[in-house]
Amino acid sequence: MPVPSPAEIPLYPAGANDLTLKSWQEQWERYKQEGLELLNSFAKEADSHGIDVEFQQQPGQSGDCIDHWARNWQADLVVVGRRGRSGLSEMLLGSVSNYVLHHAPCSVLIVQ
């Protein structure tokens, strides 16, 4: 049996059907909308304190996205949260804050 090319391999698990895919797409759209609503509420709160805010919600690797937008916006400071992982769990799961700290083109403030 020949090995399929990457273009022939389905991008969803075996057994998934159109109804399952539609459900996943609807769930993704809900998550996107909830994320935008949360970001908007944070932006409004910051604005009420006289802080200029710009935000983006973009799918992708978090560290790469933050680095990309920090460069595009010519940011002076990136503020990221930290979950407190260390050792093996950080090595296996990665650390967005660590990635941003070492790749951002500006100062980085990490808050616990």
C-alpha positions as CSV (number, residue, x, y, z in Angstrom):
1,M,0.0,0.0,0.0
2,P,1.5,3.4,-1.0
3,V,2.1,6.0,1.7
4,P,-0.3,9.0,1.3
5,S,1.2,12.4,0.6
6,P,0.6,15.1,3.2
7,A,-2.1,16.6,1.0
8,E,-4.1,13.4,1.1
9,I,-4.1,13.1,4.9
10,P,-7.3,14.5,6.4
11,L,-6.9,17.4,8.9
12,Y,-9.4,15.9,11.3
13,P,-9.5,12.7,13.3
14,A,-10.7,9.5,11.7
15,G,-14.4,9.1,12.2
16,A,-15.1,12.8,12.3
17,N,-17.9,13.8,10.1
18,D,-19.2,17.1,8.7
19,L,-21.5,17.5,11.7
20,T,-18.5,17.1,14.1
21,L,-16.5,19.6,12.1
22,K,-19.4,22.1,12.1
23,S,-19.7,21.7,15.8
24,W,-15.9,22.4,16.3
25,Q,-16.1,25.4,14.0
26,E,-19.1,26.8,15.9
27,Q,-17.2,26.3,19.2
28,W,-14.1,28.0,17.8
29,E,-16.3,31.0,16.7
30,R,-17.8,31.2,20.2
31,Y,-14.3,31.1,21.8
32,K,-13.1,33.9,19.4
33,Q,-16.1,36.1,20.3
34,E,-15.7,35.5,24.0
35,G,-12.0,36.4,23.7
36,L,-12.8,39.6,21.8
37,E,-15.4,40.6,24.4
38,L,-12.9,40.0,27.2
39,L,-10.2,42.0,25.5
40,N,-12.6,44.8,24.8
41,S,-13.6,44.9,28.5
42,F,-9.9,45.1,29.5
43,A,-9.3,47.9,26.9
44,K,-12.2,49.9,28.2
45,E,-11.0,49.6,31.8
46,A,-7.5,50.7,30.8
47,D,-8.9,53.6,28.8
48,S,-11.0,54.7,31.8
49,H,-7.6,55.1,33.6
50,G,-6.1,57.1,30.7
51,I,-4.0,54.2,29.3
52,D,-3.8,53.8,25.5
53,V,-4.4,50.2,24.5
54,E,-4.2,48.3,21.3
55,F,-4.9,44.6,21.1
56,Q,-5.0,41.7,18.7
57,Q,-6.6,38.3,19.0
58,Q,-4.8,36.0,16.6
59,P,-4.5,32.3,16.5
60,G,-1.0,30.8,16.6
61,Q,1.9,30.2,18.9
62,S,1.5,32.7,21.7
63,G,5.2,33.6,22.0
64,D,5.6,34.1,18.2
65,C,2.4,36.2,18.0
66,I,3.5,38.5,20.9
67,D,7.0,38.9,19.4
68,H,5.5,39.7,16.0
69,W,3.1,42.3,17.3
70,A,5.7,43.9,19.6
71,R,7.9,44.4,16.5
72,N,5.1,45.7,14.3
73,W,3.9,48.1,16.9
74,Q,7.4,49.1,17.9
75,A,6.4,48.5,21.5
76,D,8.3,49.9,24.4
77,L,7.1,47.3,26.9
78,V,5.4,43.9,26.8
79,V,3.6,42.7,29.9
80,V,3.0,39.0,30.2
81,G,1.7,36.8,32.9
82,R,3.5,33.8,34.4
83,R,1.9,30.6,35.7
84,G,4.8,29.6,37.8
85,R,5.9,26.5,36.0
86,S,9.4,25.4,36.4
87,G,11.7,22.5,35.9
88,L,10.3,19.6,33.9
89,S,6.8,20.9,33.4
90,E,8.2,24.1,31.9
91,M,10.6,22.2,29.7
92,L,7.8,19.9,28.5
93,L,5.0,22.4,28.2
94,G,7.1,25.4,27.2
95,S,6.9,28.9,28.6
96,V,5.4,31.8,26.7
97,S,6.8,34.3,29.2
98,N,10.3,32.8,28.8
99,Y,10.1,32.9,25.0
100,V,8.9,36.5,25.0
101,L,11.6,37.5,27.5
102,H,14.3,36.2,25.1
103,H,12.8,37.2,21.8
104,A,10.9,40.5,22.2
105,P,12.5,43.6,20.8
106,C,11.8,45.6,23.9
107,S,11.6,45.4,27.6
108,V,9.4,42.7,29.1
109,L,7.6,42.8,32.4
110,I,6.6,39.3,33.7
111,V,3.9,39.3,36.4
112,Q,2.9,36.3,38.5
